[in-house]
Structures are given as structure tokens and as C-alpha cells.
Amino acid sequence: MKTQLICLTLGVVLGSCGGSEKQASHSTVADTTVVKVVKDSLSVYLPDVKASLPEAQTVEVKDDPVFFKAKSYKAIPLQTVLDQFLPAYKKLDLSQTQIVFECEDGYNPSMSLAKILSKKAYLAVSDTDAPAGEDWINPKKGNHEMKIAPFYVVYTDVPAKDVTYKWPYNLVKISLSAASKELAVLFPKEDDTQVKGFELFKVNCLTCHSLNKVGGKMGPELNYPKSITEYWQVEHIKQFVKAPSSYRNDCKMPAVTHLSDRELDEIVRYLQYMAKHKV
């Protein structure tokens, strides 16, 4: 009953990135913010409210997984941002609520709201190392320049190697969604042997790839209309995940080196299961 109530209350689903919403001009920021809070109190389009954000403080990140070194940023505690723009979260069951980050480039990571609020998470608004007159430095991955602006979620107490925490940059929108609503079409209801693969896919793949049109848009959809397991050999799927650049030139996908062969097998078996459960 509680889960159903949360689903009805939230009314927020994973959607498209900032391209589907127009950024208000500076002169209309205040009016736009009021309309958004009244219309949808559980999502906020960050560029619209930039002028209304609390004053940022300098925070030190010991091990930044995007820059691969220690960094410092001007940033605002994420909880402070939620308190100001999404205060309705306080009435929800945090353990049953997902916080969804939507980025311009299609990266749509999500995680438990309770989990992220248990750490020192910040919304970074600028890089203290940026040249005068600029807010950000854009690192390069091969020949590809990574756009960090307009916002970046960082932590001062989470190690870079902990992949269960997401560090979304190029961030434009934050939404709250019922965990059950987001993942209902992906959970293997008919075969509990696939739950391990589902959990691994959710943490490691869903942020960039969609499945049955749920998830990130940075990488290709993996199940609809055709499952990747229907046109790629299993061994090639696993090898591609381990070393994408050995298959595609200037590939944006990073090499996934923290998953064992057994865990990759679990994910592939889950994808094979989902090939028979398309939506």
C-alpha cells in the first residue's frame, strides 16, 4: 500500500534531458521557478534556478573519478538544494525513493535517495582551477572533450572506486521517482535466478543504456526492438564491455574492468531473459 501511494504521489518518470525543456532567460527565472514548484514539486530544472541557488562553498575532493586526481570546487550541499527546491522529499519514504540525475549528453544515473543523503554529496557549480572568467575545465578522454557544465555532483567522503555512487556531470535536472515505478518493467518477476544479473545491470549499465526504454540515453537501447543478445555473440558482448576501444574508434564508453567474468555472465543471462520480455 505504501509503495502504491508513493507511485501515485510522485508522478515522475525517467524522461529526456534538458533538450525537452527550454531554459528561461535571466529576467524570467523567478517566475519559471514558481511555476515548476507548483506544477511538479519533485523535479527541478537546474539552469532555471541557478540565480536562486544558495551561496557555494569550497569543497575538497580527494579522488575525483572524472579528473583522476584531487580537485576542489565551489559547491552547495545537495541536501540544501533539495530542501530549497524539492522540499516534498521529506514526506517520502527515502528508502523507496530514487533520485534521478538527467544530463545533457543522455547520461541518466539514479540511486537511492537515502543512500546519497547518507554521504556528503554536493552540487558543484564551478571548478576552482578554471581560468579567470570561466567556471569549468573540460577534461579529455582520448580525442573527446567531456563537457562538465552546468553542474556536477561530487562527494567528499566517497572513494572513486565505489561504483555504487554516481558522479553525474553535465547535469541539468534532478527528479525524484518511486523506486518501484522506475524499475517495475525491468525486474525479472518470472525468474528469481535472474535477480543477480538485474542488480548488476541496474548499478553498472542502466545509467547509460536503456532497457525497454527505461534508463540512460548516452548509449544504445539494449532490448527494444531487438536485444543485443539477438545480434551479438555473447563472447563479443563481454569483450566489448571490457575493452570498447578495441571494437570502435573514439568510443565514448569506458572500459569496464571492475566486473568479473562471472558477473558479466550474470548480466548477459539477464539480457537474454529480457529479450523474451520486451515492452
C-alpha positions in Angstrom: 0.0 0.0 0.0 2.8 2.4 0.9 4.6 1.7 -2.4 1.4 2.3 -4.4 0.9 5.6 -2.5 4.4 6.7 -3.3 4.0 5.9 -7.0 0.8 7.9 -7.2 2.3 10.8 -5.2 5.5 11.2 -7.2 4.1 11.1 -10.8 7.7 11.4 -12.1 9.3 9.1 -14.6 12.6 8.9 -16.3 12.4 11.4 -19.2 14.6 13.1 -21.7 17.3 15.5 -20.9 17.4 19.3 -21.0 16.6 19.4 -24.7 13.0 18.8 -23.9 12.7 21.8 -21.6 13.6 25.4 -22.5 15.9 27.3 -20.3 14.3 30.6 -19.1 16.1 33.9 -19.6 17.5 35.6 -16.6 14.6 38.0 -16.4 12.1 35.2 -16.0 13.9 32.8 -13.8 11.9 33.7 -10.7 8.5 33.2 -12.4 9.6 29.9 -14.0 10.8 28.6 -10.7 7.4 29.2 -9.1 5.5 27.5 -11.9 7.8 24.5 -11.7 7.5 24.1 -8.0 3.7 24.3 -8.1 3.3 22.1 -11.2 5.8 19.4 -10.3 7.3 19.7 -6.8 9.5 16.6 -7.3 11.7 17.7 -10.2 13.8 20.8 -10.8 15.5 22.0 -14.0 18.7 23.4 -12.6 19.6 26.1 -15.2 16.3 27.7 -14.5 17.1 28.2 -10.8 20.8 28.9 -11.0 20.4 32.5 -9.9 18.4 31.4 -6.8 20.9 28.8 -5.6 22.4 29.3 -2.1 26.0 30.6 -1.8 28.5 28.0 -2.7 31.4 27.0 -0.5 34.8 25.5 -1.4 34.9 21.7 -1.0 37.9 19.3 -1.4 37.5 16.0 -3.3 40.5 13.7 -2.6 39.9 11.3 -5.5 37.8 12.6 -8.4 36.9 9.8 -10.8 36.4 12.2 -13.7 39.7 14.1 -13.4 41.6 11.2 -11.7 43.1 13.4 -9.1 42.4 15.6 -6.1 40.1 18.5 -7.0 38.4 21.5 -5.3 35.1 23.0 -6.3 32.6 25.7 -5.4 29.7 23.7 -4.4 26.4 23.5 -2.4 25.4 20.6 -0.2 22.9 18.5 -2.2 20.6 18.3 0.7 20.4 22.1 0.9 19.4 22.1 -2.8 16.7 19.5 -2.1 15.5 21.5 0.9 15.1 24.6 -1.1 13.7 23.3 -4.4 12.3 19.8 -3.7 11.1 20.1 0.0 8.4 17.5 -0.6 11.1 14.8 -0.4 10.9 15.0 3.4 7.4 13.4 3.3 8.5 10.4 1.4 10.0 7.1 2.4 13.6 7.8 1.4 14.5 4.1 1.1 11.8 3.7 -1.5 12.6 6.8 -3.5 15.1 7.2 -6.3 17.0 10.4 -7.1 17.3 10.7 -10.9 20.0 12.8 -12.5 19.4 13.9 -16.1 22.4 15.2 -18.1 22.5 16.9 -21.5 24.5 14.1 -23.1 21.9 11.5 -22.2 23.5 10.1 -19.1 20.7 9.4 -16.7 22.0 7.8 -13.5 19.8 7.2 -10.5 20.3 5.9 -7.0 18.6 5.5 -3.6 17.8 8.9 -2.1 18.5 7.5 1.3 21.9 6.3 0.1 23.0 9.6 -1.3 21.8 11.6 1.7 23.9 9.3 3.9 27.1 10.8 2.4 28.5 14.3 2.0 27.2 15.0 -1.5 27.5 18.4 -3.2 26.2 20.1 -6.3 29.3 21.7 -7.8 28.7 24.9 -9.6 32.3 25.7 -10.7 35.9 24.4 -10.7 38.3 26.4 -8.6 41.1 25.5 -11.1 39.2 27.0 -14.0 40.9 30.0 -15.8 39.7 33.5 -14.9 36.3 34.2 -16.4 35.4 30.6 -16.8 33.5 28.2 -14.5 34.9 24.8 -15.7 37.8 22.9 -17.1 36.8 20.2 -19.5 38.9 17.1 -19.3 39.7 15.0 -22.3 39.2 11.3 -22.9 41.2 10.4 -25.9 40.2 12.8 -28.6 36.9 13.5 -26.9 36.4 16.6 -24.7 34.0 16.0 -21.8 31.7 18.9 -21.0 31.3 19.3 -17.3 29.0 22.4 -17.2 26.5 23.4 -16.0 26.6 21.2 -12.8 28.4 18.3 -11.4 27.6 16.1 -8.3 30.6 15.3 -6.2 31.4 13.8 -2.8 34.0 14.5 -0.1 33.6 11.1 1.6 33.1 8.6 -1.2 36.1 6.8 -2.9 36.2 7.0 -6.6 36.3 3.2 -6.8 32.9 2.8 -5.2 30.8 2.5 -8.4 27.5 2.3 -6.5 27.8 6.1 -6.1 27.2 8.2 -9.2 29.1 11.4 -10.1 27.0 12.9 -12.9 28.4 15.9 -14.7 26.8 18.0 -17.5 23.8 17.8 -15.2 20.7 19.8 -15.9 17.8 18.2 -14.0 17.1 16.4 -10.7 13.9 14.4 -10.2 12.6 12.1 -7.6 10.8 8.9 -8.5 9.4 5.8 -6.8 11.9 3.0 -7.0 9.2 0.5 -7.8 7.9 2.7 -10.7 11.3 3.2 -12.3 12.3 -0.5 -12.3 8.9 -2.4 -12.5 9.3 -3.2 -16.2 12.9 -4.4 -15.7 12.6 -6.6 -12.6 12.7 -10.4 -13.5 9.3 -11.3 -11.9 9.1 -14.8 -13.5 12.6 -16.0 -12.8 14.3 -15.2 -9.5 17.6 -16.7 -10.8 18.0 -13.5 -12.9 17.8 -11.1 -9.9 21.6 -11.0 -9.5 22.0 -10.1 -13.2 19.3 -7.4 -12.8 21.0 -5.9 -9.8 24.4 -5.8 -11.6 22.8 -4.3 -14.7 21.0 -1.7 -12.7 24.2 -0.5 -11.0 26.6 -0.8 -13.9 24.7 -0.3 -17.1 21.4 1.4 -16.7 22.9 4.8 -16.2 24.0 4.9 -19.9 21.8 2.3 -21.6 18.1 1.9 -21.6 16.3 -1.4 -21.4 12.6 -1.5 -22.6 13.0 2.3 -22.9 13.9 2.8 -19.3 17.3 4.2 -18.4 20.1 6.4 -19.9 20.3 7.7 -23.4 24.0 8.1 -23.8 24.5 4.5 -25.1 22.1 2.5 -27.3 18.9 0.8 -26.1 19.8 -2.9 -25.4 16.5 -4.7 -25.6 13.9 -3.0 -27.9 13.1 -3.6 -30.7 16.0 -6.1 -30.7 18.0 -7.3 -27.8 21.8 -7.0 -28.2 21.9 -10.8 -27.4 20.0 -11.4 -30.7 22.6 -9.8 -32.9 25.9 -10.0 -31.0 27.6 -13.2 -29.9 27.9 -13.5 -26.1 31.7 -13.6 -26.1 31.8 -10.4 -28.1 29.5 -8.6 -25.8 31.7 -9.4 -22.8 34.9 -8.5 -24.7 33.4 -5.2 -25.8 32.4 -4.3 -22.3 36.0 -5.0 -21.1 37.6 -3.0 -24.0 35.2 -0.9 -26.1 38.0 0.9 -27.9 39.3 -2.3 -29.3 36.0 -2.6 -31.2 35.2 1.0 -32.0 37.4 4.0 -32.8 37.0 7.0 -30.4 34.4 5.1 -28.4 32.9 7.1 -25.5 32.2 4.0 -23.4 34.8 3.5 -20.8 36.4 0.1 -20.3 34.6 -1.8 -17.5 37.4 -3.5 -15.5 35.8 -3.9 -12.1 33.4 -6.7 -13.1 34.5 -10.3 -13.0 33.7 -12.8 -15.8 31.1 -14.4 -13.6 29.4 -11.1 -13.1 29.4 -10.3 -16.8 27.9 -13.8 -17.4 25.1 -12.9 -14.9 24.4 -9.6 -16.8 24.4 -11.4 -20.2 22.0 -14.1 -18.9 19.7 -11.3 -17.6 19.8 -9.6 -21.1 18.9 -13.0 -22.7 16.0 -13.3 -20.3 14.8 -9.7 -21.1 15.0 -10.5 -24.8 11.8 -12.6 -24.2 10.2 -9.8 -22.1 10.1 -6.7 -24.4 7.8 -3.8 -23.8 
